[in-house]
Amino acid sequence: MLRAVQHRLMGIAASAATTWATAFLLNAGLIAWAQRLPLLTRAGWVHAAALGTVLWGCLGWQGWITVVVYLALGSLVTRVGLQQKQERGLAEARGGRRSPANVWGSAAVGALLALLIGAGLEPRSLLLVGFAASFAAKLADTFGSEIGKRFGRTTVLITTLRRVPAGTEGAVSLEGTAASAIGSLLMTLVVVWVQLVPAGPVALMVAGVGLLATLLESLLGALVQESTPWLTNELVNGLQTAVAALLAMAACQSFQLLSGI
């Protein structure tokens, strides 16, 4: 009996080591090739490789591809109307290339949830909902910000509805809000496609929470970000994704959306 247990534990350890070795080699190779793409800074690519290794090691290819799609969609929408946004001083720094702070501001919450899942914490399905919601919220934020800055015709402060210049902290527009909803929905479709969360009520809730968390982030920006120097955009992004994850998991528990799954 003891020998059988030992053999099983050794098998589990060997399988885990193989998974993590595969994750490291795959990400190292892909990042070495991808550095020619204008998506991240050189340091940003290194941190993206670390993030990708964590996600593949804990969630397999599904978690990894989720963040790859998030990065691709976020980078694409950043380049929509880039020249016009640059002329108006509204474009992202470094031509839209993400730095390590950007990488972890967007993905630290998701990475933490992935590590908890990888450590065997239960319920796994609930943690996956939080993981999905964190990235739905972040893509919603990116879509809303980039589309709003380029195409928003009337930009107002979310707290007072007073007209303000595009790019003002806490500013929203109908065009940007619609884009946020689309971004959240797209990210939700991705996590459903890779079977991290089920379709139906859970997916609808994740998409809704992604949009809600983005509006709450605008509210935070309007109320305190301008007057709080240490509250950087990256920290606000981390707070937004954390709120999205917590809201989604709380909604699942309250409405028993995962019962029977």
N, C-alpha and C positions, 0 to 999 in steps of 0.2 A: 504493500500500500504506500509506504513512504517513498519507495523508489519510483513508483508511478507518479506521485506528486512532484518529485524532483524532476523527472523527465518532462512533465507538463510545464513546470515553471521555466525550465531551460528552453523549451520550445517557444514559450511566450516571449522570453527575453531575446531569443535569437530573431524572432519575427519583428519585434520592436526595433532591434538594432538595424535590421535590413530596411525597414520602413524609413527610419531616420537617415540612414546612409543614402538611400535613394533620394530622399527629399533634399539633402544637402548637395549631392552631386548634380541633380537635375536643376536646382535653382542656381547653383554656381555657374553651370554651363550656359543656361539661358540668359542670366544676367550679363555674363561676359559677352555674349552675342548682342544683347539688346541695348547695350550702352550707346550704340550709335543712334538710337532713336531719341528724339528731343522730348522725352517725357519726364525724366528726372535728372537731377544733378548727379555727378559722379558718386558723391557720398550717399545721395538718395538711392541710387541703385544698390549700393552695398546693404543699406538698411532694408530695402525691398527684398533682397535675397534672404536676409535673416527672417523677415516676416513670412516670406513664402515657405521657408524651411519649417517654421513653426506650424503653419497652416496645413501643409502636406503631412507633416509628422503626426499631427493631432486629428485632422479631419479627412485626410486622404485627398485625392484629386479634386473632390467636390468643393472643399473649402478653399483650395488653392485657385481653382478656376473662377470661383466667385470673385475673388479679389483681383484677379487678372482682368476680368470683364469690367469690374468697377474702375480700375485704373484706366483701361482703354476708353470707356465711355466718358469718364471725367476729363481725360486729356483731350478727347475730341471736342466736347462741348466748350472747353476752355478756349479752343482755337476758333470758335464761331465768332466772326466779326472781330478778330484779334486786332487788326490794324486800326479799326475805328476806336476800339477800347483803349489802345495805346495812345492814340491822338488825344483822347479825352482824359488820359491819366487814370484809367479805370482797370487796366489790364493787370493780371497777376505778375509778380516779379519774376525775373529770369526767363521771360518769354513763356511762362506757364510751366517751366520745369519744377517738379516737386523736390523739396529738400527733405532731409531726415525728419525735421520737425513736422513737415506736412504729412509725411508717411505715418508717423506715430500719432499725430493729432487725429488723423482719420481712422486709424486701424488699431490703436492700443486697446480699446475696449473689446473689439472683435478678437484680437490676439489673446487677451486674458481669458475670454470665454472659451476659446479653442483650447487653451492650456488646461482649463478646468475639465473640459470634456476629455482631453487626452489623459488626464489623471484619473479618470473613471468616476468623476462626480456625477451624481444623478439628481433629478431626471435629465437625461441627455436631450430628450426632445424639447424640453423647456429652455435649456441653455442654447440649443440651436435656434430657437425662435429669437432669443435675445441677440445672437450673432447676426442673424438675418436682418433684424430691425435696425441694428447699428449701422449696417452698410446701406440699407434702404434710406435711412435718414441722411447719411453723408452724401449719397448721390443726389438726393433731393435738394440738399443745400447747394451742391455744386451746380446743378442744372438751374436752380432758381437764381443764384447769384450771377452766373455767366449770361444767361438769357435775359435776365432782368436788366443788367447793365447795358446790354446791347439793344434790346428791343422794347424795354419798358417805356411806355409813352407818358404815364403819370406815376411818379414815384412818391409815396407818402410814408411818413413815419408811422409804424404800426401802433404806437401808443396814442397818438393824437390825430392821425389821418391828415396832418399838415404836410403840404407839398415840400419835398426836400430834394436836393440833387441826387442823382443816381450814384450808388456807391457809399452813401451815408450809412453808418451803423444803425441797424434797426429799420432800414427802409425796405418797403415791399412795393410790388406792382402786380397788376392782374396777370401780365405776361409772365413775370417771374414766378408767381405762385402757381400758375398753370404748368410751367416748366418743372417746378418742384414736384408736383403731383405725377408728372410723366416720369421723372427720374426715379421716384420712389416705386412706381409701378414697374418700371423696367428692371430695377434691382430685385424686386419681389419675383418677377417672372423668372429671373436667372436662378434664384435659390429654389424655386419650385422645380425648374427644369432639371437641376442637379440633385433633386430629391433631399435637400436639407430640411425643408419644411413641406407639409402637405398642401395641396391646392384646396380651395374652398374658403371657409370662414377664417382659418388661420392666416392664409395668404392675404385675404382682404384686410385683416386686422394689421398685419405687418406693413402693408402699403399705406394704410391710414395713419399708423403711428409714425411712419417715416415723414409724412407731410406735417403732422402735428408737431413733431420734434423740431422741424425746420422753422415753423412759425414761432415756437417757444424760443428758439435761438435768436430770432429777430427781436423778440420781446426783450431778451436778456441784453442784446446789443444796444437797444434803444434806452434801456433803463440804467445800465451800469458800465458798459464797456468803455465808453468815451471818458468816463471819470475815474476809471480804474486802470492805471498804466500796466500793472502786472497781468491783467486779464487779456492775454494775447489771443489772436485768432485761433492758434493751434489749441490753446487751452479751452476756448469756447467750443471748438469742434469736438474735443474730448468729452466735454460736459454734454453736448448735444447727443452724441452717440450713446453715452451712458444713460441719459434720460430715455432715449428711444428703447434701449435694451430693457431697462427696468419697467417701462410702461407696457411693453409688449408682453413680457413675462407675467406681469401683474394681471393684465387683461386675460391672458390664457388661463391663469389660475382662477380668476374671479368668475369667468364665464364657462369654465371647464371645456375650453376649446380642444384640448388635447386628450380628453377622456376617450379611452378605447383605442388610442394610437400607440 
